[in-house]
Amino acid sequence: MMRALWSAATGMLAKQLNMDVIANNLANLNTVGFKKSRVDFQDIMYQNLRTPGTTVAQGAMVPTGIQVGLGTRPAAIQRVFQQGDFIQTENPLDLVIEGDGFFQVLMPDGSTAYTRDGAFKIDSEGRLVTSDGFPVEPEITIPPEATNITIGTDGTVSVMLSGQDQPEELGKIELARFINPAGLSSIGRNLFRNTAASGDPMVGTPGLEGFGTIAQGFLEMSNVKVVEEMVNMIIAQRAYEVNSKAIQTSDDMLAIANNLKR
């Protein structure tokens, strides 16, 4: 059986996966805080028909050798944490991180998840929560009589209460950062979990020690670029067609061999 059939088949499977990733990027074009992904490929093992450097005679050595590749395979799906564009909403609960860092979210099982989505809300208990009702960590509770909510660039949350002339500080939003954010595990709902690859979270105050600052009344949109994804889609489609053509050509060659007659 011709190696080309199997090699071209791996190419078609690889482009299908690439198309899946591109489609997911485009589907999340308007998802707040979404980070696009890309697929990294690598060639599979090679079959050595003649090893380079083999001695064939006294003082003579094979300079190149004969190696036949067996196709391609996906090596990784890389999450690209390039910052997305900001849009102004004038909603006091909408926050963006200008620079490095993630908001911390307390999950129902007691673990902590991380997000760049700063579209926060207030639940029935006055807590600052995500759209799914998961509270921000450390917990921030807004009193029901609060008339104005101010969140500083360092994450300090202050409100004006009736009968007071000075704002009252309620707490401070802290950020987390990772030595390898690409190693975070996506769990959906714009949330990530840390893994052994990402390293343990480093928690700190916005604006200090390499952490980004917080801006109120803005949201960070997806960092997906439509033109870039469309170009990648065209490349993936053409590569898929070329690999299918290689399979067809290999089949034609086998048919010719099958039809040989004396």
C-alpha positions in Angstrom: 0.0 0.0 0.0 1.3 3.5 -0.9 2.5 5.6 2.0 1.1 8.7 0.3 -2.5 7.5 1.1 -1.9 7.5 4.9 0.3 10.6 4.9 -2.4 12.6 2.9 -5.1 11.2 5.3 -3.2 12.7 8.3 -3.1 16.0 6.5 -6.8 16.0 5.9 -7.5 15.1 9.6 -5.1 17.9 10.7 -6.9 20.5 8.5 -10.3 19.3 9.9 -9.0 20.1 13.4 -7.6 23.4 12.2 -11.0 24.3 10.8 -12.7 23.4 14.1 -10.4 25.8 15.9 -11.0 28.6 13.4 -14.8 28.1 13.6 -14.6 28.3 17.4 -12.6 31.6 17.1 -15.2 33.1 14.7 -18.1 31.9 16.9 -16.7 33.8 19.8 -16.0 37.0 17.9 -18.3 39.0 20.2 -17.5 37.1 23.4 -16.2 39.4 26.1 -12.6 38.5 27.2 -12.3 35.6 24.7 -8.8 34.7 23.7 -8.3 33.1 20.3 -6.5 29.8 19.7 -4.3 28.4 17.0 -3.2 24.9 16.1 0.5 24.0 16.0 1.4 21.0 13.8 4.5 18.8 13.6 5.6 16.1 11.2 5.3 12.5 12.3 8.1 10.0 12.4 10.2 9.1 9.4 11.0 5.8 7.8 14.7 5.5 7.2 15.5 3.6 4.0 19.1 4.8 4.1 20.6 6.5 7.2 22.7 9.6 6.5 26.4 9.1 7.3 26.4 5.4 6.6 29.8 4.1 5.4 29.4 2.3 2.0 33.1 1.8 1.2 36.6 2.6 2.6 36.6 6.4 3.0 33.2 6.8 1.4 30.1 7.9 3.3 26.5 8.5 2.3 26.0 12.3 2.4 22.2 12.6 2.6 20.4 9.3 3.1 16.8 8.4 2.3 14.0 9.3 4.8 10.3 9.2 3.9 7.9 11.1 6.1 4.6 9.7 7.3 2.5 12.8 7.5 1.5 15.4 10.1 -0.2 15.6 13.5 -1.4 18.4 15.8 1.2 19.1 18.5 -0.7 21.8 20.5 -3.6 24.2 20.5 -2.1 27.4 21.6 -4.2 30.0 23.4 -3.1 33.5 22.4 -3.5 36.0 25.3 -3.0 39.1 23.2 -5.1 41.9 24.6 -8.4 42.6 22.8 -10.0 45.9 22.0 -11.7 48.0 24.7 -15.3 49.3 24.3 -16.8 51.9 26.6 -20.0 50.9 28.3 -20.3 53.5 31.1 -21.6 50.7 33.3 -19.9 51.0 36.7 -19.7 47.2 37.1 -17.9 46.7 33.7 -14.2 46.3 34.3 -11.1 45.7 32.1 -7.6 44.8 32.9 -5.1 47.1 31.2 -2.1 44.7 31.1 -1.4 41.4 32.6 -3.7 39.6 35.0 -7.0 37.7 35.5 -10.0 38.3 37.8 -10.4 35.6 40.4 -13.8 33.8 40.6 -15.0 31.5 43.4 -16.5 28.4 42.0 -19.3 26.4 43.7 -16.9 23.6 44.6 -14.7 26.0 46.5 -12.0 26.2 43.9 -10.8 29.4 42.1 -11.2 30.1 38.4 -9.8 32.9 36.4 -11.2 35.2 33.7 -10.6 38.3 31.6 -14.3 38.9 31.4 -15.1 41.9 33.5 -18.9 42.1 32.8 -19.9 41.8 36.5 -23.3 42.1 38.1 -24.7 42.3 41.7 -26.7 39.4 43.0 -29.5 39.3 45.5 -27.0 39.4 48.4 -25.2 42.4 47.0 -22.1 40.4 46.0 -20.1 41.3 42.9 -20.6 38.2 40.7 -20.1 37.0 37.1 -23.0 36.5 34.6 -23.3 32.9 36.0 -23.5 34.1 39.6 -20.0 33.1 40.6 -18.7 35.7 43.2 -15.5 37.6 42.7 -12.6 36.6 44.9 -12.0 38.3 47.4 -15.7 38.9 48.0 -17.0 42.4 47.4 -20.5 43.1 48.8 -22.3 46.3 47.8 -24.8 47.7 50.4 -28.3 48.2 49.1 -28.3 51.9 50.1 -25.2 52.6 48.0 -25.7 55.4 45.4 -22.5 55.4 43.6 -19.9 52.7 42.9 -16.3 53.7 42.2 -13.6 51.2 41.4 -10.0 52.6 41.2 -7.2 51.5 39.0 -5.7 49.6 42.0 -8.9 47.7 42.4 -10.2 49.6 45.4 -14.1 49.5 45.5 -15.7 52.5 47.1 -19.4 53.6 47.4 -21.3 56.6 48.5 -23.9 56.0 51.2 -26.8 58.2 52.0 -26.1 60.6 54.8 -22.3 60.5 54.3 -20.0 63.1 52.7 -17.1 60.8 52.1 -17.0 57.5 50.1 -16.7 54.3 52.1 -14.2 51.7 51.0 -15.6 48.2 50.7 -12.6 46.2 49.7 -10.1 45.6 46.9 -10.2 43.5 43.8 -7.1 41.5 43.5 -5.7 40.0 40.3 -3.8 36.8 39.5 -1.2 36.2 36.9 0.7 33.1 35.7 4.2 32.5 34.4 2.7 30.5 31.5 -0.9 31.6 30.9 -1.0 29.4 27.7 -0.9 26.4 30.1 -4.3 27.4 31.6 -7.2 25.0 31.1 -10.4 26.4 29.5 -13.5 25.2 31.2 -16.0 27.4 29.3 -18.1 30.3 30.6 -15.0 32.5 29.9 -13.2 30.8 32.8 -9.8 29.1 33.1 -8.3 26.8 35.7 -4.6 26.7 36.6 -2.7 23.5 35.8 0.8 22.2 36.4 1.8 23.7 33.0 0.6 27.2 33.9 2.1 27.2 37.4 0.6 28.4 40.6 -1.2 31.8 40.5 0.6 34.9 41.7 -1.9 37.1 43.4 -1.4 40.9 43.8 -2.7 44.4 43.7 -3.5 45.9 40.3 -0.8 48.2 39.1 2.0 46.7 41.2 4.6 44.0 40.6 3.8 43.5 36.9 0.0 43.4 37.3 -2.2 45.4 35.0 -4.4 48.2 36.2 -8.2 48.2 36.3 -10.4 50.6 34.3 -14.1 51.1 35.2 -16.8 51.4 32.6 -15.1 49.4 29.9 -15.1 45.8 28.6 -12.4 43.9 26.8 -13.7 42.3 23.6 -12.5 39.2 21.9 -9.0 39.4 20.3 -10.2 37.5 17.2 -9.4 39.3 14.0 -12.0 38.4 11.3 -9.7 38.9 8.3 -6.9 36.8 9.9 -9.3 34.0 10.6 -10.8 34.1 7.0 -7.3 33.9 5.5 -6.5 30.9 7.8 -9.8 29.3 6.7 -8.9 29.7 3.0 -5.4 28.2 3.7 -7.0 25.3 5.6 -9.5 24.7 2.8 -6.9 24.7 0.1 -4.6 22.4 2.1 -7.5 20.0 2.6 -8.1 20.0 -1.1 -4.5 19.3 -1.9 -4.3 16.4 0.5 -7.5 14.9 -1.0 -6.0 15.3 -4.4 -2.9 13.4 -3.2 -5.2 10.5 -2.1 -7.0 10.5 -5.4 -3.7 10.5 -7.3 -2.4 7.6 -5.2 -5.6 5.7 -5.9 -5.2 6.3 -9.6 -1.6 5.0 -9.5 -2.8 1.9 -7.7 -5.5 1.4 -10.2 -2.9 1.6 -13.1 -0.8 -1.0 -11.3 -3.9 -3.2 -10.8 -4.8 -3.1 -14.5 -1.4 -4.1 -15.7 -1.7 -7.1 -18.1 0.9 -9.3 -19.8 
